[in-house]
């Protein structure tokens, strides 16, 4: 009986930790979004451009549940560059191995390139590359 109560209490505790973690991520995202909205109003950004920015953040929240473009694992300032490079290679090497230009590079150079990667999200109407 006591063991059953202990297991139920443990499950409730774990569920609470999970929910609180989700709320913290949501609160951080909302705080950042509120700051951006305030700045757009302060700088008198046109409404159409404000709507595009809002659509971007709606997309990011809906699809990624985050707003930071860096992987936390690779952002630890105390971690050695060597270890960060090895992690970055593990995370991204499969993408680069499919591109012949990068296939010729050694792991040291490829690791530095992987560490420099940043996520950029483009909406359907965004221009990515200009011709000419």
N, C-alpha and C positions, 0 to 999 in steps of 0.2 A: 504494500500500500504506500509506504513512504517513498519507495523507489519510483513508483508511478507518479506521485506528486512531484518528486524532484525532476523527473523527465519532462513533465508538463510545464513546470516553472522554467526549466532550461529552454524549452521550445518557445515559450512566450518571450523570454528574455532575448533570444536570438532574433525573433521576428521584430521586436522593438528596435534592436540595433540596426536591422536592415531598413526599417521604415525611417528611422532617424537619419541614416546615411543618405537615403533618397531625398529627404526634406532638406538636408544641408546642401546637397548639390543643386537642388531646385532654388533654394534661397540665394545661393551664390550667383547662379545664372540670372535670377530676377534682379538682384542688386546691380549687376553689371549692365543689364538691359535698361534698368531705370536710369543709370548714369548716362548711358548713350542717348536715351530719349531726351533727357534734360539738356545734354550738350547740343543735340540737333535743334531743340527749341531755342536755346541761347544763341546759337550761331545762325538762326533763321534759315535753316536748311529747307528748301522747297518741299512741299507736301509730297509730291511724286517721288522725290528722292528719299524722303523719310519712309514712305511706303515700301520702297525697294529694300531699305535697310531692315525694316521690320520683317519683310518676307524672308530675308536672309536669316535672321535670328530665329524665326519660326521654323525654318527648314533645319537649322543646326540643332535646335532643341528637340524637334520631332525625330530626327534621324540619328543624332549622336548623343543626346542628353549631356552635352558639354559645350563649353565655349572656348576652351583653351586648345591651341594648336600643337602643343608639345605633349609628348608622352611623359608622364611623371617619372617613369622608370629611368628615362634618359636625362632628366633634369636635376638629378641629385648632385649638388655642388661638391659634396664630400667624396663622391665616387671617383675613382681614378679615371683618367681619360682612356686608358687602355681597356678597362672593364666596360666603360660606356661604348667604346668602339666595337668591342666584341658583341655587346647586346644589340647595337644598331645593325651590325652585320646579320645577326640572327633574325632580327625583325624584318629587314628589308632586302636581304641578298637575293631571295627568290625573284623579286621584281627586276632587279638589275641583271640577273643572270640571263634573262630573256632578251636583253638588248646587246647586240654584238659589240658595240663601242665600249660598253662597260665590262664585258666579259674578259677583255684583255688586261684590265687593271688588277694590281695586287690588292690584297685584303687591307693593307694599311691605308692606301688612297681611297679605296671603296668605302672603308669604315668612316673616314672623314667626310666623304660625300653623304653617307647615310646619316651622320650626326647633324648635318646642315639641313636636312629635309624639314619642311614645314607644310602643314596641311593648308590648302587653300580650297575653298568651296566656291564654285561658280554656279549661279542660277541660270536657267535656260536663256534668258535674254542678255546675259553678260558676254562681253567681247573678251576672248582669251588672248588671241594673237591678231595683230594687224598685218595685213599684206602690204608689202612694198618697202 
